[in-house]
Amino acid sequence: MPESRIFSVDAVVDLIVEQFKSKPGKPISLAIPGGRSPGPILTELSKQLSDDDKKRLSLLWVDERLVALDHPDRNDSATLSAWIKGGSKPANVLNMPGPEGDLSLACSEYEAKLLLACPTGNIDVCLLGIGEDGHFASLFPNHSNLENENRVSIIKDSPKPPSLRMTLSLPLIKASALNIVLCFGSEKGEVFKRVKTGPSKQFPISLLNKKNTVWFLDEDAFSVL
């Protein structure tokens, strides 16, 4: 059964900070989702991290909508704004590109940045949101991209708009030292119930490893269990 905890901003921030403390003085990487849910967490984390911690932090996104860099639908704009409310940006912010240019080349260039940011080859912490269909990042039910072994890939036929996206791969996210899943609301509580039945490509979030994944559920999500 996946590990589950009652959600609070402080509880999530404390868990992330523990990862920093486990790697004193070493580079550390944090991948985050888009949407509004992570905003308060990022603001509080930015407040709590020291300048020295931020100097060794690489902040990246689990996926991005490949629209213009100044488009309001971008994942990075709102979440980075939430971070800045708490303090200065990390030294290394790895925004994914826009839709212009050679996207295959863009993937290769982003993979190269990831390898520099993650010397061990793995991300330290992935903060993940989920959809009612069980998708996370841009990894959708029964999509061929679930089989992609590359660290980063382009989605040209996303079932949710916009159709063009860049995403970290399932193997890369699964291999993170810690995955934190945010599960808010009764509909997402139903997602957690389905995950307990076992892994299925029809429900991508169920494919994460239980040993390195912690779910944070709010009261509404717990109410349906």
TANORJO-V365691 format. One record per residue. RES is the residue in three letters. SS is DSSP state (H for helix, E for strand, L for the rest). PSI is psi in radians with two decimals (999 if undefined). NEAR is the number of other ideal C-beta (glycine too) atoms within 12 Angstrom. Layout:
RES_SS_PSI_NEAR, RES_SS_PSI_NEAR
This chain:
MET_L_2.37_15, PRO_L_2.56_32, GLU_E_2.30_23, SER_E_2.53_28, ARG_E_2.75_24, ILE_E_2.31_21, PHE_L_2.39_32, SER_L_2.66_19, VAL_H_-0.79_26, ASP_H_-0.67_19, ALA_H_-0.72_23, VAL_H_-0.79_40, VAL_H_-0.74_30, ASP_H_-0.68_21, LEU_H_-0.69_34, ILE_H_-0.75_40, VAL_H_-0.60_28, GLU_H_-0.66_22, GLN_H_-0.66_34, PHE_H_-0.78_32, LYS_H_-0.46_18, SER_L_-0.18_16, LYS_L_1.02_24, PRO_L_2.21_14, GLY_L_-0.06_13, LYS_L_2.76_21, PRO_L_2.54_28, ILE_E_2.55_39, SER_E_2.47_42, LEU_E_2.10_48, ALA_E_2.36_48, ILE_E_2.77_46, PRO_L_3.08_41, GLY_L_-2.87_39, GLY_L_3.12_31, ARG_L_-0.43_18, SER_L_-0.76_32, PRO_L_-0.16_42, GLY_H_-0.98_30, PRO_H_-0.58_25, ILE_H_-0.79_40, LEU_H_-0.67_40, THR_H_-0.81_25, GLU_H_-0.70_25, LEU_H_-0.74_40, SER_H_-0.61_34, LYS_H_-0.68_23, GLN_H_-0.47_25, LEU_L_2.41_31, SER_L_2.90_20, ASP_H_-0.65_15, ASP_H_-0.69_16, ASP_H_-0.74_30, LYS_H_-0.48_28, LYS_H_-0.47_19, ARG_L_0.09_26, LEU_E_2.31_40, SER_E_2.11_32, LEU_E_2.22_42, LEU_E_3.07_44, TRP_E_2.52_45, VAL_L_-0.44_46, ASP_E_2.95_44, GLU_E_2.48_44, ARG_E_2.12_35, LEU_L_1.27_36, VAL_L_3.06_26, ALA_L_2.57_17, LEU_L_-0.43_20, ASP_L_0.20_11, HIS_L_2.42_18, PRO_L_-0.30_14, ASP_L_-0.09_23, ARG_L_2.49_29, ASN_H_-0.60_39, ASP_H_-0.51_39, SER_H_-0.88_27, ALA_H_-0.72_26, THR_H_-0.65_39, LEU_H_-0.62_30, SER_H_-0.70_21, ALA_H_-0.71_32, TRP_H_-0.81_34, ILE_H_-0.45_23, LYS_H_-0.49_20, GLY_H_-0.25_25, GLY_L_-2.81_21, SER_L_2.74_21, LYS_L_2.73_26, PRO_L_2.82_34, ALA_L_-0.55_20, ASN_E_1.80_22, VAL_E_2.01_26, LEU_E_1.35_35, ASN_L_2.45_29, MET_L_2.80_42, PRO_L_3.14_31, GLY_L_-2.97_24, PRO_L_-0.10_24, GLU_L_2.73_13, GLY_L_-2.93_14, ASP_L_1.89_12, LEU_H_-0.52_24, SER_H_-0.74_17, LEU_H_-0.68_15, ALA_H_-0.68_25, CYS_H_-0.80_29, SER_H_-0.72_21, GLU_H_-0.66_22, TYR_H_-0.64_33, GLU_H_-0.69_28, ALA_H_-0.69_16, LYS_H_-0.69_24, LEU_H_-0.73_35, LEU_H_-0.58_22, LEU_H_-0.67_18, ALA_H_-0.44_30, CYS_L_1.40_33, PRO_L_-0.48_17, THR_L_-0.19_18, GLY_L_-0.26_18, ASN_L_2.64_28, ILE_L_2.52_43, ASP_L_-0.84_37, VAL_E_2.27_40, CYS_E_2.13_45, LEU_E_2.16_45, LEU_E_2.35_48, GLY_L_2.91_39, ILE_L_2.70_43, GLY_L_2.88_33, GLU_L_-0.35_23, ASP_L_0.06_25, GLY_L_0.13_36, HIS_L_2.73_36, PHE_E_2.79_44, ALA_L_-2.38_51, SER_L_0.90_44, LEU_E_1.79_45, PHE_L_2.77_30, PRO_L_2.27_28, ASN_L_0.32_18, HIS_L_2.52_29, SER_H_-0.43_15, ASN_H_-0.29_32, LEU_H_-0.37_32, GLU_H_-0.07_16, ASN_L_2.21_24, GLU_L_-0.18_15, ASN_L_2.73_21, ARG_L_-0.55_33, VAL_E_2.51_42, SER_E_2.86_37, ILE_E_2.37_34, ILE_E_2.13_34, LYS_L_-0.11_20, ASP_L_0.78_16, SER_L_2.32_28, PRO_L_-0.25_20, LYS_L_2.39_23, PRO_L_2.65_14, PRO_L_2.73_24, SER_L_-0.43_17, LEU_L_2.10_29, ARG_E_2.82_40, MET_E_2.46_45, THR_E_2.59_44, LEU_E_2.66_45, SER_L_2.83_37, LEU_H_-0.83_39, PRO_H_-0.66_25, LEU_H_-0.80_33, ILE_H_-0.73_42, LYS_H_-0.58_32, ALA_L_-0.02_26, SER_L_2.62_39, ALA_L_-0.62_32, LEU_E_2.25_35, ASN_E_2.25_44, ILE_E_2.09_46, VAL_E_2.19_46, LEU_E_2.16_44, CYS_E_1.70_44, PHE_L_2.29_33, GLY_L_2.77_24, SER_H_-0.61_20, GLU_H_-0.64_21, LYS_H_-0.50_38, GLY_H_-0.65_28, GLU_H_-0.59_27, VAL_H_-0.82_37, PHE_H_-0.70_39, LYS_H_-0.72_27, ARG_H_-0.62_27, VAL_H_-0.59_35, LYS_L_-0.29_21, THR_L_-0.20_16, GLY_L_2.95_15, PRO_L_2.47_22, SER_E_2.38_19, LYS_L_-0.27_22, GLN_L_-0.21_20, PHE_E_1.41_30, PRO_H_-0.63_36, ILE_H_-0.37_45, SER_H_-0.21_34, LEU_H_-0.14_31, LEU_L_2.68_35, ASN_L_2.30_24, LYS_H_-0.55_21, LYS_H_-0.42_15, ASN_H_0.40_25, THR_E_2.29_37, VAL_E_2.23_34, TRP_E_2.36_40, PHE_E_2.02_39, LEU_E_2.40_35, ASP_L_3.13_28, GLU_H_-0.68_18, ASP_H_-0.66_19, ALA_H_-0.74_31, PHE_H_-0.46_23, SER_L_-0.36_19, VAL_L_-0.04_19, LEU_L_999_24
